[in-house]
């Protein structure tokens, strides 16, 4: 049985808009399991990104609990933690990838990745630089690692953002529409990298509206009007049997996901 590493319990998020209360999340209950590639889908305005930010502590829920099972400290309700504690959790345990890469424009790709690594005081500067270089090489960026973000493509920037997100070996990698600003080729490359990370044990929680991206998950959740209304379990993407044959073809997987989405009036 997989271990739960993050749980939402009756999570609500409300915003004030022109004197009215807008309920974006309404009593969300869900679990994130170690090693899963969890995908959160839903129509525009359903609260997908808001939920991701609440789960990751980037934004606080209005009500309810988000319980993170820390290796060092046991269960932590991140909705009640002070910013200093949350900054420590985000540095050591959570990684983030966004649609907009948010790379520092006057730093090279190598420096963008290294700076995040320097925030984790468990490693020496030399070890951090070594790991940053190894990650950039793994992402296919060795030849451009000393370039500024403006001198590389959007796909290369996003691959750099992935390296930055995993430099501190986070237990959970949160991704908010990570392929939304990329062309088809770069989208495929980024999804392949995320799949590889997951196959190597990285837990991922990704928000997307793209069915092709959603196919990479082994667990899909559907959000509607601020609540989880559907769930689909899949085999791991590309998983093979003992004879080396894929358990499920990409075409069959896409048909299954499309049928599920249609049942939810996607």
Secondary structure, 3 states (H helix, E strand, C coil): CCCEEEEEEEEEEEEEECCEEEEEEEEEEEEEECCCEEEEECCCCCCHHHHHHHHHCCCCCCEEEEEEEECCCEEEEHHHCCHHHHHHHHHHCEEEEECCCCCCCCCEHHHHHHHHHHCCCCCCHHHHHHHHHHHHHHCCCHHHCCCEHHHCCHHHHHHHHHHHHHCCCCCEEEEECCCCCCCHHHHHHHHHHHHHHHHCCCEEEEECCCHHHHCCCCEEEEEECCEEEEEEECCCCCCECCCCCECCCHHHHHHHHHHHHHHCCC
